[in-house]
Amino acid sequence: MTVTVETLEKLERRITLSVSAETINGETNARLKQLTRTTKVDGFRPGKVPMSVMSKRFGRTVENEVINDSLGKAFARATSEANVRVAGAPRLIEKNTGDANQLTFDALFEVFPEVKIGNFDDAEVDRFTTEVDEAAIDRTLGILRKQRRTFAVRGADESAVESDRVTIDFEGKLDGESFEFGKATDFQFVIGEGQMLETFDQAVRGMKVGESKTFPLTFPENYQSKEVAGKEADFLVTIKVIEQSNLPELTDEFARSLGIADGSLESLRKDVRSNLEREVNNRIQVRNKASVMEALIKHSELDVPKVLVDDELNRLLENAVSEMKQRGNSAITKDQIPPSVFLPQAERRVRLGLVVGELVQQHSLQAKPDQLHSHIQELAKSYEKPAEVVAYYLGDRQRMADVEAAVVESNVAEFVMTRAKVIDKPLAFNDLMAT
């Protein structure tokens, strides 16, 4: 077999592979003979199908399999001998050399790039911090109370106010014409909780049961329904039921309802603080990692293999289609989504992955067994049965791969933070939790 390796532009390479036609024919016949033992063909007993029939029916398919297998082995051997790191699968193009004794193909492919990572001494990295104070605990207790609130019907002469739950009929019209999803009966929402557009929310305040009102409402330009986005509609709303919300008191009984063993408010606040600190730590880590990754991209140089970008783009498109189908758009296909929507994200992911991989190799930042164990233990803390959660992760390769990736990212973030110019940025608790 004769092998030549050529360097094309940037990361592109070409290897010319030649395999003996005699070898291909011999292997094809051998596989066809093997198939005769098990292949069922009408008119023949198993194992008695003539080779002429096998060749006519399956010869081309088997021959293609043999060619692909032979070229795959030849390609792997050639790239190994040439010490070439192949990025993605090659594209095989048959060449007509006029030699009937040889099958010749060009294998076009890309190689992994050289990654140049600059000095981090002049790199600026934001390091966010957030404090879990008493106000944050009070805010969370308020949310827990709201989740367990009850509602009671107001008196007939009472008006709707903030935090009331109202049941209404409404109908909206554009230029006197109804529009899709613009009408509902016995529709419920809680005033002041952002479930409705602000104009709608404000219009209902102060109304009484049995009262109707007509008011104009302008939809936002970015409203999800393109039919009404940016347009003004007239709405007619009728109040049918008004219910006052009642929050449970912060008592020992309330604490016990949340699983606090000793039923004390002090223990409840400690438990809330512990959970909030865990959540804050996770979110802060995500923010800080993102800051480090941005610095890595800015301080590195490399050519990005197109084949890897295409693979990542395809994954993003498939994920988008899957998500849309889960939301009810069962007719969506990948061809309906412009690739340009995800192309910058795909290229960034590939670039970042190559840079992180290079940094990990250069400075031995791989995840260590004790780090993996600690990470899993931390994940398990927020569950009622931590041991089962640990077993859940240890028993699945993909889940462990996700854990390993998270630990490696943390190692990289810590490595860069110790070398870069770190800018501490306090972040308000509410701002952190809103993202």
Number of C-alpha atoms within 10 A of each C-alpha: 9 10 15 12 16 10 11 12 7 12 18 17 18 18 20 21 25 21 19 15 16 13 14 19 15 14 17 23 17 11 16 19 17 12 18 19 13 13 15 14 15 7 8 11 13 14 15 14 20 11 15 9 12 17 17 9 12 13 19 12 11 18 20 13 15 19 19 13 12 18 20 16 11 19 18 13 13 19 15 12 9 12 9 15 12 18 17 17 12 18 12 19 12 13 13 11 10 9 9 10 12 18 20 23 19 18 20 17 21 26 17 18 17 14 18 13 17 14 11 17 11 11 18 18 25 21 21 20 19 18 14 14 12 11 11 17 20 14 12 16 16 14 12 15 17 15 11 12 13 13 13 12 14 17 13 11 9 13 15 22 20 16 16 23 21 24 18 21 16 18 18 24 18 15 9 9 9 14 14 10 9 14 16 13 13 13 13 16 16 20 21 17 12 10 12 13 13 13 13 17 17 14 16 22 16 11 19 22 20 11 11 16 13 14 13 15 17 15 18 14 12 10 12 10 13 11 11 20 14 14 14 16 21 18 19 15 23 21 21 18 19 26 19 19 18 15 15 16 11 14 12 17 14 19 20 15 12 12 10 18 11 12 17 16 17 13 15 23 18 12 14 17 19 15 15 20 16 16 14 19 15 12 18 18 18 15 17 20 23 17 18 27 21 15 18 24 18 12 16 15 16 15 12 22 21 17 16 20 21 17 13 20 23 17 14 19 22 15 13 17 21 16 13 15 14 10 9 9 12 12 9 14 15 15 9 10 14 10 16 10 12 17 18 12 15 23 19 15 16 20 23 18 14 18 22 22 16 17 20 18 10 9 10 11 20 18 18 11 10 9 16 19 13 12 16 21 15 13 16 19 15 14 10 9 10 16 12 12 18 18 12 14 18 16 11 10 10 11 13 16 12 12 21 20 15 15 20 21 23 19 19 23 21 15 16 23 22 11 15 18 16 16 12 11 11 12 14 14 17 12 9 15 11 6 6
